[in-house]
Amino acid sequence: MIVRQEQPEDKEGIFELNALAFGQEDEGQIVDKIRTGENYIPELSLVLAHEDKIMGHILFSKAKIKGEQEHETLVLAPMAITPTFQKRGMGSLLLREGLRTAEKMGFESIFVLGHPEYYPKFGFKKASDWNIKCPFEAPDNAFMAIELVEGALSNKEGVVEYDEAFQETS
Ligand SMILES: CC(C)(COP(=O)(O)OP(=O)(O)OC[C@H]1O[C@@H](n2cnc3c(N)ncnc32)[C@H](O)[C@@H]1OP(=O)(O)O)[C@@H](O)C(=O)NCCC(=O)NCCS
């Protein structure tokens, strides 16, 4: 089992994995759309692969915090582990590798809309603690953020603008 950057031949496997993990095709379609746009970062589309089989995938794409000023950030979405491999630490492995890569690349913060019991283990906190809002309707504790650079979000406010693929599909 290895974690590596997505390759062109992984495209189909990533779509199928997302369909299986989420029980619908929306997330796979979002990945396909982001891949063709300006917010795609090849180094931050990571797969967990066993031989040529895709068992997990995580995507971070460029986003903006839009308030009086505009700041670059990342959003984590989607993330999936194949159902038969869930709860064995594979998601944690992928997520930690993604956080490390994003930090090394110089990104300062990441937002995620997801399970409020899952992401805090990795250092995510409620985004509302920084007065930064989710563009989608969501419970307050489900929209979270992590600072990769200490204090990166402390002087920022606004709404996070995701890639338009998320609007079109949701
Ligand atoms: C969410 C998901 C990516 C987690 O991956 P995973 O490999 O199962 O997670 P891990 O084994 O690394 O889990 C680490 C910890 O989180 C817990 N956890 C896993 N999934 C969880 C969930 N959905 N909600 C809350 N806690 C969860 C595990 O029990 C484990 O806890 P522990 O460290 O106390 O033992 C995976 O379950 C999945 O693909 N789910 C379906 C798609 C999905 O919901 N994606 C995320 C959208 S926000």
The ligand as an SDF file (V2000), in Angstrom:
LIG
                    3D

 48 50  0  0  0  0  0  0  0  0999 V2000
  -14.1530    9.4400    6.3970 C   0  0  0  0  0  0  0  0  0  0  0  0
  -13.0960    8.4680    5.8430 C   0  0  0  0  0  0  0  0  0  0  0  0
  -12.3240    9.1380    4.7030 C   0  0  0  0  0  0  0  0  0  0  0  0
  -12.1400    8.1280    6.9950 C   0  0  0  0  0  0  0  0  0  0  0  0
  -11.1470    7.2340    6.5320 O   0  0  0  0  0  0  0  0  0  0  0  0
  -10.7590    5.9500    7.4150 P   0  0  0  0  0  0  0  0  0  0  0  0
   -9.5940    5.2860    6.7730 O   0  0  0  0  0  0  0  0  0  0  0  0
  -11.9800    5.1400    7.6250 O   0  0  0  0  0  0  0  0  0  0  0  0
  -10.3330    6.6620    8.7720 O   0  0  0  0  0  0  0  0  0  0  0  0
   -9.2160    6.2130    9.8030 P   0  0  0  0  0  0  0  0  0  0  0  0
   -9.1950    4.7250    9.9290 O   0  0  0  0  0  0  0  0  0  0  0  0
   -7.9590    6.8800    9.4700 O   0  0  0  0  0  0  0  0  0  0  0  0
   -9.8770    6.8320   11.0850 O   0  0  0  0  0  0  0  0  0  0  0  0
   -9.1810    7.5250   12.0570 C   0  0  0  0  0  0  0  0  0  0  0  0
  -10.1150    7.7370   13.2070 C   0  0  0  0  0  0  0  0  0  0  0  0
  -11.3250    8.4090   12.8210 O   0  0  0  0  0  0  0  0  0  0  0  0
  -12.4720    7.6300   13.1330 C   0  0  0  0  0  0  0  0  0  0  0  0
  -13.4150    7.7590   12.0180 N   0  0  0  0  0  0  0  0  0  0  0  0
  -13.3410    7.1890   10.8050 C   0  0  0  0  0  0  0  0  0  0  0  0
  -14.3830    7.5720   10.0400 N   0  0  0  0  0  0  0  0  0  0  0  0
  -15.1320    8.4030   10.8090 C   0  0  0  0  0  0  0  0  0  0  0  0
  -16.3430    9.1100   10.5730 C   0  0  0  0  0  0  0  0  0  0  0  0
  -17.0140    9.0320    9.4450 N   0  0  0  0  0  0  0  0  0  0  0  0
  -16.7940    9.8930   11.5740 N   0  0  0  0  0  0  0  0  0  0  0  0
  -16.1460    9.9580   12.7380 C   0  0  0  0  0  0  0  0  0  0  0  0
  -15.0030    9.3200   13.0230 N   0  0  0  0  0  0  0  0  0  0  0  0
  -14.5100    8.5320   12.0660 C   0  0  0  0  0  0  0  0  0  0  0  0
  -11.9490    6.2090   13.2610 C   0  0  0  0  0  0  0  0  0  0  0  0
  -12.7760    5.4300   14.0960 O   0  0  0  0  0  0  0  0  0  0  0  0
  -10.5750    6.4600   13.8900 C   0  0  0  0  0  0  0  0  0  0  0  0
  -10.6780    6.7560   15.2490 O   0  0  0  0  0  0  0  0  0  0  0  0
   -9.4890    6.4130   16.2830 P   0  0  0  0  0  0  0  0  0  0  0  0
   -8.2730    7.1350   15.7840 O   0  0  0  0  0  0  0  0  0  0  0  0
  -10.0180    6.9550   17.5710 O   0  0  0  0  0  0  0  0  0  0  0  0
   -9.3670    4.9300   16.2280 O   0  0  0  0  0  0  0  0  0  0  0  0
  -13.7350    7.1660    5.3300 C   0  0  0  0  0  0  0  0  0  0  0  0
  -14.4370    6.5420    6.3640 O   0  0  0  0  0  0  0  0  0  0  0  0
  -14.6570    7.3380    4.1270 C   0  0  0  0  0  0  0  0  0  0  0  0
  -14.2220    7.2520    2.9730 O   0  0  0  0  0  0  0  0  0  0  0  0
  -15.9610    7.5540    4.3630 N   0  0  0  0  0  0  0  0  0  0  0  0
  -16.9530    7.6930    3.2980 C   0  0  0  0  0  0  0  0  0  0  0  0
  -16.7630    8.9930    2.5390 C   0  0  0  0  0  0  0  0  0  0  0  0
  -16.6970   10.1950    3.4730 C   0  0  0  0  0  0  0  0  0  0  0  0
  -17.5360   10.3560    4.3450 O   0  0  0  0  0  0  0  0  0  0  0  0
  -15.6810   11.0500    3.2470 N   0  0  0  0  0  0  0  0  0  0  0  0
  -15.4130   12.2080    4.0560 C   0  0  0  0  0  0  0  0  0  0  0  0
  -16.3240   13.3130    3.7360 C   0  0  0  0  0  0  0  0  0  0  0  0
  -16.1120   14.6020    4.9410 S   0  0  0  0  0  0  0  0  0  0  0  0
  1  2  1  0
  2  3  1  0
  2  4  1  0
  2 36  1  0
  4  5  1  0
  5  6  1  0
  6  7  2  0
  6  8  1  0
  6  9  1  0
  9 10  1  0
 10 11  2  0
 10 12  1  0
 10 13  1  0
 13 14  1  0
 14 15  1  0
 15 16  1  0
 15 30  1  0
 16 17  1  0
 17 18  1  0
 17 28  1  0
 18 19  1  0
 18 27  1  0
 19 20  2  0
 20 21  1  0
 21 22  1  0
 21 27  2  0
 22 23  1  0
 22 24  2  0
 24 25  1  0
 25 26  2  0
 26 27  1  0
 28 29  1  0
 28 30  1  0
 30 31  1  0
 31 32  1  0
 32 33  2  0
 32 34  1  0
 32 35  1  0
 36 37  1  0
 36 38  1  0
 38 39  2  0
 38 40  1  0
 40 41  1  0
 41 42  1  0
 42 43  1  0
 43 44  2  0
 43 45  1  0
 45 46  1  0
 46 47  1  0
 47 48  1  0
M  END
$$$$
